[in-house]
């Protein structure tokens, strides 16, 4: 597709992979800002972008438009050392003055008050973007404001310090407000307390290998990069706090060792977790690592990832003909959005423009682009801390993420009282497929079927993960949950193991405690229809043991990648304890060998299974009670 705003010509010498340079990033920021500002109120306090409102209401959505675009403008101007050829900061200065004049009033310009997260708390989220924008542009905006406007802005921002955030990354919003107030000489015990509380919680949520849980549960997703790492490391960079930088920067570095693999050769981030309409914000941690030096990546590889993500979405319709970011993935996609998302929500994508804080002579921009990690030889990476397994294939540039540890169940919730969340509950995700919608057949899912009701997967309990030379595994167990009838069946349990090598996925499930009359179903990847002679993404699933029937099931609502999808499905009766073994693949190789030629033999002995591989004669052995996984 053609970009809806003007971009410089590609530079394939400096950037052989993407063609993008720093000038492209500046042009993209300016283009997004120009389009969004067409929808500003007369006093410039709100940007009321067109579209259905969020659950927080139209006024909060207008503040969201102001605050999130302010981030892009602030990175753009601060990175240019105050040069502001389009006059962005004058607009945001006017809007700040108008929005804080009578907060909470129901008029044309007033910003909503910041309250607890349980009472239309979205303004607390936006307060962080306002605070960071003001901090980044202090010499050219804040320092030039009338003292009365500064006082009003401080009073509005302090609402974030005096109210209760949601029990997750939201605690970093008052943290960012406090950090700004301290940077302009307005710190006190209230700001110190907000920062201390946030960092204490953040340290408690750290699980290792550079991964934070987003709260007290087990939600591991893109919020690691665009929130949990971004806020403290950016604060340390701006303040020059070496102690803070060393502590949280080292975690960012370790995070990027694995996370940098989660971008496909086409630039796509892994399609996994909530708030995916933030799109190329997924690259913000990559850019921040390059800016601060807390990265294992060479500058050219960092730019390849960040520019690849930006171009991926610009080229695929994420920005409409009106220049606005839509709610969705490529273009609009209802199943990808959450109830809290409004027309301006996608502008958290602005966080990726943290890259512009690196000046033009920074190696991030001057080094020749290098290949992304996923463009090299096939890789397997086990991440036991979050319970994830990464699988990449060079031939088609696809990245797959096998999920044996991340769910979206909050600590106070019971499993049976929570609806299925396709963005967390599936066994696998990729850079070229999305999960099917909740109302359609579930992809990459093991369901126990009782009286016609299919079970869901809620709390995911990791059993371990590991890797060897060219292979890796991850395992978990869950209690099947039913949305009608009895919510759970006594003693029913599913243990799942995924072993990957090359483009193949060995999927082993042990079902225990199944009642008489139950069946079990297992689905593969959701892909669009592809004829044998055509190029495209193909999904295959082959039963190796325990399965009786093989077929396909359709998902008419499609995914974020295809309007209509079809899934391979295996099924069989089950009673008591039984073992089921399947081989799956997701590939873009048109001449890939059929799955029937991949395995040389399968032997099951009680709760153990051995699978022989035809290519090299190696054997994978998986046993339960205790769980052991071996490949030799």
Secondary structure, 3 states (H helix, E strand, C coil): CCCCCCCCCCCCCCCCCCCCCHHHHHHHHHHHHHHHHHHECCCCCCECCCCCCCCCCHHHHHHHHHHHHHHHHHHHHHHCCCCCCCCHHHHHHHHHHHHCCCCCCCCCCCCCCCCCCCCCCHHHHHHHHHHHHHHHCCCCCHHHCCHHHHHHHHHHHHHHCCCCCCCCCCHHHHHHHHHHHHHCCCCCHHHHHHHHHHHHHHHHHEEECCEECCCCCCCCCCHHHHHHHHHHHHHHHHHCCHHHHHHHHHHHHHHHHHHCCCECCCCCECCCCCCHHHHHHHHHHHHHHHHHCCCCCCHHHHHHHHHHHHHHHHHCCCECCCCCECCECCCECHHHCCCCCCCCHHHHHHHHHHHHHCCCCCHHHHCCCCCCHHHCCCEEEEECCCCEEEEEECCCCEEEEEECCCCCCCCCCCHHHCCCCHHHHCCEEECCCCCCCCCCCCCCCEEEEECCEECECCCCEEEEEEEECCEEEEEEEECCECCCCCCCCCCCEEEEEEEEECCEEEEEEEEEEEEEEEEEEEECCCECCCCCCCCCCEEEEEEEECCCEEEEEEECCCCCCCCCEEEEEEEEEEEEEEEEEEEEEEECCCCCCCHHHCEEEEEEECCEEEEEECCCCCEEEEECCCCEEEEC
